Amino acid sequence: MSIPPPPFEPADFDERCETCHAPPGQLCQAWCDTGYTAEDARADAERHDAHRDAKPPAP
């Protein structure tokens, strides 16, 4: 059983990737397994779209 990675912290987006040295907020190299991946970007986009499409709470 694998342990899920810890959640991202705001400071994580201010640092280069430890493995491939990709700039902050950019996708890591294809061979890198430690940083921000295309899968992460897709998940972020889906969350953003879901939040945008959600109806505002009723008063």
N, C-alpha and C positions, 0 to 999 in steps of 0.2 A: 504494500500500500504506500502510495507516495503522499507526501505532505504538500498541500497547495502553497504556492509562493505567497509571501506576505503582500498585502496591498501596497500599491504605489503611494509614495509620500510626495508632497509637492517638491521637495528638494531633489527627488529623483530626476525631475525634468530639467534640472539646472546643471547636470553633470554629463560628461561624455560616457558612453558605454565602457565598462571596465575591460571587455574582451576585444571588441573591434574598433573602439574609439570613435563610434559614430557621434556626430554632434548632438547636443541636447534636443529632444523633441523629434529627431529624425529616425527613420527606420534603420535598424542595424543591417550589417552585411548579411547576405543570404546564408553564409556558413555559421553565423553567430547564433548561439543558443541561449544567450543570457540577457539580451536586451529587448527593446521594443520591436515587435515583429509585425508582419503584415496581418497576422491573425489578431493581434492586439488592436491594430488600426481599424480593422473591420468591426471588431466588437465595440470600439469607441464610437464608430460611425452609427452602428445599430442603436446603441444607447442614446446617442444624440437625436437620431430620427424618432425613436420611440418617445423621448421626452418632448420633442417639438410637436409630435402628433397627439400627445395626450391632451385631453380636455382640461381646462382650468377647473379647480375645485369650485363647487357651487357656494354662494355666500350664505 
